[in-house]
Amino acid sequence: MSILSALLATVLAIVPALLLVPVVVLFVQVLAALPRRRSRSVRASARPRVAVLVPAHDEALGIVATVRNIRAQLGDGDRLVVIADNCSDDTALLAREAGAEVIVRQDPQRRGKGYALDFGMRFLEAAPPQAVAIVDADCRLADGALDRLARSCGASGRPVQALYLMHAPAGAGLKLRIAEFAWAVKNRLRPLGYARLGLPCQLMGSGMVFPWATLRDAELASGHIVEDLKLGLELTAAGHAPLFCPEARVGSDFPCSDEGARTQRTRWEHGHLAMIVADAPRLLRLALTRRNLRLAALVLDLCVPPLALLTLAVVAAFALTSVLAAAAGPVLPFALATLACALLATAVLLAWAACGRDIVSFADLVRAPLYALSKIPLYLRFLVRRQVDWVRSRRDAS
């Protein structure tokens, strides 16, 4: 019986021990991001010539504003190329009239942003730029963002990621405001913490600049639903770890419609979880074999699941182990689960104090577990019918 009890204690301790890994990573990232320091200015360097690629699928509603926003930041020798990808609307016509170069791609069997970007890179090969920027069709660059990104890329010779934030529209409900806060933690605090520790960041999909040769040699043509995450890890494994440039900002809005928000959330989170399951073990082994600290750090960052799922898992582990401990069961699993709960709660509170008070009130934060509970069907669908194909998020009024 004592052997069975010891075996049970070991098995039960594995789950909270595994959960401690992403919780500790999150805690360290948030903690490192808290001290306020003067940002390092990009050292003076020649600004590379940049070609901005904008993949666009049925973006007639907002493509003109995006083109005008980017054109205002172009320098001498820069180009703006819109890839009208499998469009059924006037995206190509409107983008061309707004002043962009436009190329049209029609291939219904090969859908997704990765294929569009590969098509754009092949187009640029006739007159290659020194650097390539990628901006999503629904995003806006803050003033000076493209120049900061280009100079940072030119000075470092590495891919550079802007601070990419998404915003809930005015009057949005609790779900969208909590989503905005979670996005700020993921795309602002966590990469900022890593940057202050001298570590790279994940690619976020928009507001990215690459040296021409680095992106030319990358495998872009895929229908992967989180192609940005995949690309950043592959580049890091190849020795081109992305830098985080929080001084350069790019922003977008969450869809107001429930359908659009649900589609977008499902694509992001199912894709992220699939990467954890399918790629994290392989990439971690590769990092350890090559003693690649940057890759190991990004793999650990990848293993931090969406904040709602992490909260659900930690709370469930705490509840289960506390019941078992109260029944004179093993104490170690309960101790590990309690530590995970304490670190996660502290990290969330520190993150809210640092970047969330203007997004959600403390009362909203207390209600956040309700938001996490509402996402259980999304995570169950990952187990039984996960999304693997790229699906465009429905914009408002589209």
N, C-alpha and C positions, 0 to 999 in steps of 0.2 A: 504493500500500500504506500509505503514511504517513497518507493521508486516511482510509482504512478503519480504521486503528489509532486515529486520533483520534476517529472516530465511535464506535467500540466503547468507548473509554474514557469518552466522554460518556454513552453509554447505560448502561454499568455503574455509573457514578457516581450516576445518578439514584436508584437504589433505596436505597443507604445514605444518600444525602442526604435522601430522603423519610423514612426511618426515624429520622434524627436529630431530626426535628421532635417527634414524640411522646416520644422519649427525653429531649430537653432539657426539655420541659414537665414530665415526671415528675420529673426531677432537680431542677428549680427548685422545684417544689411540695414535695418531700420536704425539701430544704434549708431552705426558708422555715419549715417546720413544726417544725424541730428546736429552735431556741432556746426555752427555757422562759420564758414571760412570764406575768404575772398577767392572767387574763382580765378583760376589761372588763365591769363589771357593767351591767346594763340600767338606764338612768336611770329614776328614779321616774316613773311615769305611771299613769293610770287603766287598770285591767285591762279590756279589752273583753269583752263577752259573747260566749261561744264556743259554737258548735254543732259537736260532734264527729261526723263521718261515719265509719262503719265498714262498708265494702263486704264482704259475706260470701257466699261460694258454698260450700254444703255444709261449714260450719264447726261443726257440732254438737259435735265433739270438744273444742273449746277456747273456744267463744264465751262461755260463762259466766265463765270466768276473765278474759277480755279485758274484758267488760262491768264486772265488779267492779273490775278494775284502773283503768279509766277513771273510773268513778263516784266512786271515792275522791278524785279530783283535780278534780272539777267544783266551780265556784263558784256564787254566787248568779246566777240568770238563765241559766246554761249548760244545754245540752241534749246528749243522747247519742242519736244516731239510727243504728240498724243497718239496713242495706239488705240484706235477704235476697234475693239475686239468683239467679234460676233454680235455686233449691234443691230437692233431692229428699229432704232429711232434716228434722230438727226444729230447724234453726237459728233460725227465726223464733220458735217457741214458747219455746225455752230462753232466747233473748235477751230476750224480753218478760218472762218470769218472773224474770229476773235484774235487771230494772229499767230496761231501755232502751226508748225509743220504737222501734217496728219498722215498716218499710214493706216490702211484698213486691213484687218485680218478676218477671214471667214473660215472657220474650221470647227463645225459643231461637235465633232468627235473628240477634239482636244481642247477642253474648256478649262479656264483657270488663269490666274494672274501670272503664274510661272511661264506658261506658254506665250502669253502676251509680251512679257519682258524679254524672253529669248528672241521673239520676232523683232522687237525694238533694237536689241543689240546687233542682230544680223543687219539691220538697216543702217546702223551707225558705222559698220565696218568700212564702208566706202570712204568715210572721212572721220576717223575716230577722234573723239575728244580726249583730253587728259584725264577727265573724271566724269563719272556718270551719277546723276542724282535720280532718286525714285520718289515720286510724290503721288499719293493716291488721288483719284479724281474728286473725292469729297472733302479734301483737306485744304487748309489755308496756312501758308507760311507767315510767321510773324516777321516784322520788319528786320531786315538784316540777317535773317536765318540762313539763306542760301550762301551768302558771302562767308559767314562764320564757318559753316560746314565745309565749304570748298577750301578755305585756308587751312582749317584743321586737317583735312584730308591731305592737302598738299604738303604740309609740314611733317606729318607723321608717316605718310605712305600707307595708311591703314584705312579700312572702312570706318565711317563716322556716323553715329546715330544721334539725331536730334531728340529733344524732349517732346514726345508725342503724347498729347493729352486729349481725352474725349470728354465732352461736356453734356450734361443733361439740360434739356431746354427749360426755360422758365416755367415754373408751375408744375414741374415733373413730380411724380409720385415717389414713394419711398424706394421702390425697386431701382429706378433709374438713378436716384441720388446715391444710394448705396453702391450701385455699379460704378458711378463716377469716382467715388472714394476709393473703391477697390482698384480701379484703373490707375489712380494717382499713386497708390502704394506700389503697384506693380511696375509702372513705367517711369515714376519719378524717384521715389525714395529708394527702392531696391537697387536700381542701376547707379544712383548717386552714391549709395553706401559702398557698392563695389568699386566705383571709380576712385573713391577716397582711400580705398585699400589697394589701389594700383591694379585692379582687375577689370576685365572687359565687360561688355554688356551684351544682352541679346539684341538682335535686330527686331524692330517693331513694325516693319511693313511700310512705313511712310516717313519721309524726312531722313533719308539715308543717302550718303554719298560714298562712292567707291572709286579707287584708282581704276582707270580703264582696264589695265591688264588683269587686275584681280577679278573683276566682274566678267570679263571676256572668257576667262578660263573656268568660271563656275558653271555647274550644271543647273540651268534655270528651267529648262523645258519639262515641267511636271505639273500634274493636276493636284499636287499636295495642298490640303486646305489650310495649312499654316506654313506656307512656303518660306516666309520670312524667318521663322524660328529655325527651320531646317537649314536654310542658307547660312545663318549666322554660326551655327554649330559646325557646319562643314568647312566654312572659311577659317574658323578658329583651329580646327584640326589640321588645316593646311598651312597654318602659320600666319593667318591674317585676322587676328582677333579684333573685333570692332571696339572703337572708342565711344564713350558717351560724351556728348556736348550739350549740357543742360542750358547753356546760354542761347542756343538756337532752338526755337520752338515751332511746332506744327500742331494744329488743332483740328478737330472735327466734332460733329454732334452725334449723339446716339439717335437712332431712329425713334420717332415718337410712337409709331404704330407698334402694337403688341407683336404682330407677325414679323415685322422687320427686326425688332429687338431680339425676339426668340431665335430667328434664323441666324443672326449675327453671333449671338451668345453660344448657340449650339456649335457653329463652325469653329469658333475660337477654342471652346473648352474641350470638345471632342478631339479636335486636332492636337491640343496640348497634351491631353491624357494619353492619346495614342502614341505620341512621341515619348512620353515617360515609359510606357510599357514596351514599345518596340525598339527604341533607340538608346535610352539612357544606359542600360547595362553594357551595350557594345561600346558606346562612347567613353564610358568610365574606364573600362578595361584598356581602351586605346590610350586614354590620358595617363593612366598609371604606367602602362608599358613604355610610353615615350617620355614619361616624367614631364608632361605638359600641364603645368599648374593652371594656365589660363583656360584650357579645355576642361580640366577637372572642376574649376570654379563654375564654369557655365553649365556643366552637367548637373552640379548640385543645385544651381539656380533653376534649371529646368525641372528638377524633381520637387520643387515647391508647387503643389497643385493650386488651382484657383482657391481664393481665400474662403469662399463659402464651403467648398468641399473639405478643405483642411479643418475648418471649424467644426463641421459635422463629424468628421472622423475622430478628432481629438475629444470632443464632448462625448461621443459614443464610447470611446475607449475608457474614458474616465468613469462613466456611469457603470459600464460592465465590470471593470476592475474593482470599483468601490463596493459593488454588491458582493463580489466574490471575497473581498477582504473582510467585509462585515460578517460573512459566514465562515470565518476562521480559515479562509483560503490563503493563497500566497500573497505576501505584502509587496514584493518587488514590482510586479506589474502595476499595482495601484500607485506606488511611489513614482514610477516612470510616467504614468499617465497624468498624475498630479503636476509633475514638473513640466510636462508638455503644455498642460492647461495654463499654468502660471506664466510660462514664457510667451505663449501665444497671446494671452490677454494683455500682458505688458506691452508686447510689440504692437498690438492693435491700438492700445491707448496712446502710446508714444507716437504712432503714425497719425492718429487723429489729431493730436496736439500739434504735430508738425505741419500737416497739409490737409486736414479734413474738417477743421472747424468752420470754414467758409462753405463747405459742401453739405455737411449733415450736422444737426445738433447732437448734443450728448444723448438726448432722449431718443433720437433716431438711431444712434449707435447702439443703444440698449435693445432696440427692437430689431437690430440686424439679424439675430438668429432666426427670426420669422422669415426673413428674406432667404436665408440659407435653407430653411426647411422647404420653401417653395421651389427650390431647384432640385430637390430629390428626384423628380421624374426625369429631368435632364440627365442626371448621372445614371439612373437606371437604364435609360435608353442607350447609353454608352455600352452597357453590358450586353444588351440584347439586340439593339439595332443602331449601332453607332453610325454617324455621318462620315462618309469617306470621300464624297464627291463635292467639288466646289459649287456653292450656290450663292448667288448674289443676294445681299441683304436688301430688302425692299426699302427704298427711300420714301419719305413722306410725299404724298400726292403723286407718286410715280406709278 
